[in-house]
Amino acid sequence: MSYVDGFVAAVPHANRDAFIAHARAAWDVFAEAGATRQVECWADDVPAGTRTDFARSVECGDDEAVVFSWVEYPDRATRDAAQQQLMNDARLHDMPMPFDGARMIFGGFLPILDERIHATTGYVDGVLVPVRSDARDAYSAFAAHNAAVFRDHGAVRVVEAWGDDVPAGTRTDFARAVQLQPDETVVFAWIEWPSKDARNAGWGRVMADDRLGSRDAPFDGKRMVYGGFEPVVDMRTEPAA
């Protein structure tokens, strides 16, 4: 995987089935444009924060759920070409939107870490991180160290993707989501687990593991956004092993 479009949206609970159908129908268009995977994840264990959280990032109402999602491409050139193709595809324009697109946040991200095994994904931890722009190498090393711990305790994939093409929005955007400072970059990250049970057990072991790095982290953890999500759509050009 060489490029990721990341998204966060607020979807009415009543529109869950319509959202899933919409995402599955959109996959045909994304795949034709060169995408290799599309994943849509419904909020399951998404806590409120004191300064930032997923609900605030998209102005989520009480009757709505946060959706954390991404689309993978082999490289940025394929993704850029796909964006042009998608903008002109009548099939997407004709699909009713089961959520408020004006509050969806989105952007392009360049993976700096992708540790995985080929396995079915049953649960996802989604994370947004404000990282000092001059600390990319330090953050990469920090993330790689911690990814090994997660993998040892049951995670099947850990991805950290550096903000690369992340536009400002009129109401919501990734910068507002993490209260980004001028000298910082947003990281879009996720951890895949085989199931929620594996995730809950794995997190317990991770937090007890002395190897887990938390001190001297090159970012402000108080502004990090995180939560647990249930995958409701997982479309790939090739099935997981």
C-alpha positions in Angstrom: 0.0 0.0 0.0 1.5 3.3 -1.0 -1.3 5.9 -0.6 -4.4 6.4 1.5 -7.5 8.6 1.3 -8.8 8.9 4.9 -12.3 9.9 5.9 -14.4 10.6 9.0 -18.1 11.2 8.7 -21.3 11.5 10.8 -24.0 9.1 9.7 -27.5 8.9 11.1 -28.1 5.7 13.0 -31.3 5.2 11.0 -29.3 5.3 7.8 -26.8 2.5 8.7 -28.2 0.0 6.2 -28.4 2.7 3.5 -24.9 3.8 4.2 -23.6 0.3 3.8 -25.4 -0.2 0.6 -24.1 3.1 -0.7 -20.5 2.2 0.2 -20.7 -1.2 -1.5 -22.2 0.4 -4.6 -19.4 3.0 -4.7 -16.7 0.3 -4.5 -17.3 -0.7 -8.2 -16.4 2.9 -9.2 -13.4 3.1 -6.8 -12.1 -0.2 -8.0 -12.4 0.8 -11.7 -10.4 3.9 -10.9 -7.5 1.9 -9.4 -8.4 1.5 -5.7 -7.2 -1.7 -4.0 -9.3 -1.6 -0.8 -12.1 0.3 0.8 -13.0 0.0 4.4 -15.9 1.6 6.3 -16.0 1.3 10.1 -19.0 2.1 12.4 -18.4 3.6 15.8 -18.4 1.0 18.6 -16.1 2.2 21.4 -15.5 5.8 20.7 -15.0 7.9 23.9 -15.5 11.5 24.5 -12.4 13.5 25.1 -11.7 16.6 27.1 -10.2 18.6 24.2 -10.7 16.5 21.1 -12.6 13.4 20.0 -14.1 11.8 16.9 -17.6 13.2 17.6 -16.4 16.8 17.7 -14.3 16.3 14.6 -17.5 15.9 12.4 -20.0 17.7 14.7 -21.7 14.4 15.3 -25.3 14.6 16.7 -27.0 12.4 19.2 -28.8 10.6 16.4 -25.6 10.0 14.5 -22.6 7.6 14.6 -19.0 8.4 13.6 -17.7 6.4 10.6 -13.9 6.0 10.2 -13.0 4.9 6.7 -10.2 4.8 4.2 -9.5 3.9 0.5 -6.1 2.4 -0.5 -4.3 3.0 -3.7 -1.0 1.7 -5.1 0.5 5.2 -5.3 -0.4 8.8 -5.3 -0.4 9.1 -9.1 -3.1 6.4 -9.2 -5.1 8.2 -6.5 -4.8 11.6 -8.2 -6.0 10.2 -11.5 -8.8 8.4 -9.6 -10.0 11.6 -8.0 -10.5 13.2 -11.4 -12.3 10.1 -12.7 -14.6 9.9 -9.7 -15.5 13.6 -9.9 -16.8 13.0 -13.4 -18.5 9.6 -12.9 -22.3 10.0 -13.1 -22.8 6.8 -11.0 -21.5 8.5 -7.9 -23.4 11.7 -8.5 -26.7 9.8 -8.9 -26.3 8.0 -5.6 -28.4 9.5 -2.7 -26.0 10.5 0.1 -27.1 8.9 3.4 -25.2 11.4 5.5 -24.2 15.1 5.5 -21.2 15.4 3.2 -20.6 18.9 4.3 -19.3 17.7 7.7 -17.2 14.8 6.3 -13.5 15.3 6.8 -11.1 13.9 4.2 -7.5 14.0 3.0 -4.6 12.1 1.3 -2.0 10.4 3.4 1.4 8.8 2.7 2.1 5.7 4.7 5.3 5.8 6.7 4.6 2.5 8.4 2.5 -0.6 7.3 3.2 -3.7 9.3 0.7 -6.5 8.5 -0.1 -10.1 8.0 -2.7 -11.3 5.6 -5.7 -11.9 7.7 -9.4 -11.0 8.0 -10.1 -7.8 9.8 -12.8 -8.0 12.5 -12.2 -4.8 14.4 -10.3 -1.5 13.9 -8.8 1.1 16.2 -8.8 4.5 14.4 -6.4 7.3 15.4 -5.7 10.9 14.4 -2.4 12.4 15.8 -1.0 15.9 15.6 2.8 15.4 15.1 5.5 18.1 14.9 6.4 18.4 11.2 10.1 18.3 12.0 9.7 15.1 14.0 8.7 12.8 11.1 11.7 10.5 11.6 11.3 10.4 15.3 7.6 9.6 15.0 8.3 6.9 12.5 10.7 5.2 14.9 8.3 5.6 17.8 5.5 4.1 15.7 7.6 1.2 14.5 8.6 0.3 18.0 5.1 0.3 19.3 3.7 -1.5 16.2 5.9 -4.5 17.1 4.3 -4.6 20.6 0.8 -4.5 19.1 1.6 -7.2 16.6 3.0 -9.4 19.4 -0.3 -9.1 21.2 -2.7 -10.0 18.4 -2.9 -7.0 16.0 -2.9 -8.1 12.3 -2.0 -4.7 10.8 -0.7 -1.3 12.0 -0.7 1.6 9.6 0.6 5.1 10.2 0.1 7.6 7.3 1.6 11.1 7.2 -0.6 14.0 6.0 0.2 14.8 2.4 -2.8 16.3 0.7 -5.1 17.4 3.5 -7.4 20.3 2.6 -8.9 22.9 4.9 -12.7 22.7 5.2 -15.3 25.3 5.8 -16.9 23.6 8.8 -14.8 20.6 9.6 -11.4 19.2 8.7 -8.5 17.1 10.0 -6.7 20.2 11.3 -9.7 21.2 13.5 -10.1 17.6 14.6 -6.8 17.6 16.4 -6.4 21.4 17.0 -3.4 21.4 14.7 -0.7 24.0 15.2 1.1 25.7 12.3 4.3 23.6 12.9 2.4 20.2 12.9 1.1 17.6 10.5 -1.9 15.3 10.9 -1.2 11.5 11.0 -4.1 9.2 10.0 -3.5 5.8 11.6 -5.3 2.5 12.4 -4.8 -0.9 14.0 -6.6 -3.9 12.6 -7.5 -6.8 14.8 -9.1 -10.2 13.9 -12.1 -9.5 16.3 -13.3 -7.2 19.0 -12.5 -9.9 21.6 -8.9 -10.1 20.3 -8.7 -6.3 20.4 -9.9 -6.1 24.0 -7.6 -8.8 25.2 -4.7 -7.5 23.1 -5.0 -4.0 24.5 -4.8 -5.3 28.0 -1.6 -7.1 27.2 -0.2 -4.1 25.3 -0.8 -1.7 28.2 1.0 -4.1 30.6 4.0 -4.5 28.2 7.0 -2.7 29.4 8.2 -2.2 25.9 5.3 0.2 25.0 6.7 3.6 24.4 4.8 6.5 25.8 7.3 8.8 27.3 9.0 11.5 25.1 6.5 10.9 22.3 6.9 13.4 19.5 3.3 14.6 19.7 0.7 16.0 22.0 -1.2 13.0 23.3 -3.9 15.2 24.8 -5.0 16.2 21.3 -4.9 12.7 19.9 -8.2 11.4 18.7 -9.0 7.7 19.0 -11.7 5.1 19.1 -12.8 1.5 18.4 -14.8 0.7 15.2 -16.7 -2.2 13.7 -15.9 -2.8 10.0 -19.2 -2.8 8.1 -17.7 -2.7 4.6 -14.4 -4.2 3.6 -13.9 -4.4 -0.2 -10.7 -5.5 -1.8 -9.4 -6.2 -5.3 -8.0 -9.4 -3.8 -9.5 -11.2 -0.8 -7.6 -11.5 2.5 -5.7 -14.8 2.9 
